[in-house]
């Protein structure tokens, strides 16, 4: 693994959100059966359940606009933690929704997969 964790986090994030925004049904190859997604209050485990949740989200058009991206090495094995904050542009909505998302990426041969994925919309208090 020749990539440093910051470069990996940037490349992963760009790929993930580009794929999510164009065809989220194709995100399955980034997850494994042991992967877990927490989406707001729902927890799902396994590739099939995660992709079904992402595809069932109640919007047709979505765009992610990243405002912050932080990354840290998560273990001596090459794991990487990635935290993103940004804006979601949903369908024809004029006001973006703020979101936060955390990924725990695990090395898998010459690539990585998402072991943990935590997503939250951020509402004003």
C-alpha positions in Angstrom: 0.0 0.0 0.0 2.0 2.9 -1.3 -0.7 5.6 -0.7 -0.6 7.7 2.4 -3.8 7.8 4.4 -4.7 11.4 3.4 -4.4 10.6 -0.3 -6.4 7.4 0.2 -9.1 9.3 2.0 -9.4 11.9 -0.7 -9.5 9.4 -3.5 -12.0 7.1 -1.7 -14.3 10.1 -0.8 -14.2 11.4 -4.4 -15.0 7.9 -5.8 -17.7 7.1 -3.2 -19.7 10.3 -3.6 -19.4 10.4 -7.3 -20.8 6.8 -7.5 -23.5 7.6 -4.9 -24.6 10.7 -6.8 -24.7 8.9 -10.2 -25.9 5.3 -9.3 -25.9 4.3 -5.7 -26.9 0.7 -6.5 -23.3 0.2 -7.7 -21.8 0.8 -4.2 -21.9 -2.8 -3.2 -18.3 -3.6 -4.2 -17.2 -1.2 -1.5 -18.8 -3.3 1.3 -18.5 -6.8 2.7 -20.8 -9.1 4.6 -19.2 -8.0 7.9 -19.6 -4.3 7.0 -22.1 -2.2 9.0 -24.0 1.0 8.1 -25.6 3.3 10.6 -27.9 5.6 8.7 -29.5 8.0 11.1 -31.2 5.6 13.5 -31.1 2.5 11.3 -28.3 -0.1 11.6 -27.7 -2.6 8.8 -25.1 -5.3 8.3 -23.9 -6.9 5.1 -23.5 -5.7 1.5 -27.1 -6.6 0.4 -28.8 -4.9 3.3 -26.6 -1.8 3.0 -27.2 -1.4 -0.7 -30.9 -2.0 -0.3 -31.0 0.8 2.2 -29.0 3.2 0.1 -31.2 2.5 -3.0 -34.4 2.9 -1.0 -33.6 6.5 0.1 -36.6 8.7 -0.9 -35.0 11.0 -3.5 -34.2 10.7 -7.2 -31.4 13.2 -7.6 -28.6 13.9 -5.0 -25.4 15.8 -4.9 -22.7 15.8 -2.2 -20.7 18.9 -1.6 -17.7 18.2 0.7 -16.7 21.0 3.1 -14.3 19.1 5.4 -12.4 15.8 5.1 -10.2 14.4 7.9 -8.4 11.1 8.0 -6.3 9.2 10.5 -4.5 5.8 10.4 -6.7 3.5 12.5 -4.4 0.6 13.2 -0.9 -0.8 12.4 -2.7 -3.0 9.8 -3.3 0.0 7.5 -6.9 0.8 8.4 -8.0 4.4 7.9 -10.7 6.4 9.5 -12.3 9.1 7.3 -14.7 11.8 8.6 -16.5 14.0 6.1 -18.9 17.0 6.6 -20.7 18.7 3.8 -23.9 19.6 2.1 -26.5 17.4 0.5 -28.4 18.8 -2.5 -31.5 16.7 -2.8 -33.8 16.7 -5.9 -35.0 20.2 -6.6 -34.5 21.5 -3.1 -32.9 24.9 -2.9 -31.6 24.7 0.6 -28.9 22.1 1.1 -29.0 19.8 4.2 -25.8 19.5 6.3 -24.4 16.0 6.9 -21.6 14.2 8.6 -20.2 10.7 7.6 -17.5 8.5 9.0 -15.9 5.6 7.2 -13.6 2.9 8.6 -11.6 1.6 5.7 -9.9 -1.8 5.9 -7.1 -3.0 3.5 -8.2 -5.8 1.2 -5.3 -6.9 -1.1 -4.4 -3.9 -3.2 -7.6 -2.0 -2.3 -9.8 -1.1 0.7 -13.4 -1.8 1.7 -15.8 0.0 4.1 -16.0 -1.9 7.4 -18.0 0.8 9.2 -20.1 3.6 7.7 -21.9 6.1 9.9 -24.1 8.8 8.4 -26.0 11.6 10.1 -27.9 14.7 8.9 -26.9 17.7 11.0 -29.9 19.8 12.1 -29.7 23.3 13.7 -30.4 23.3 17.4 
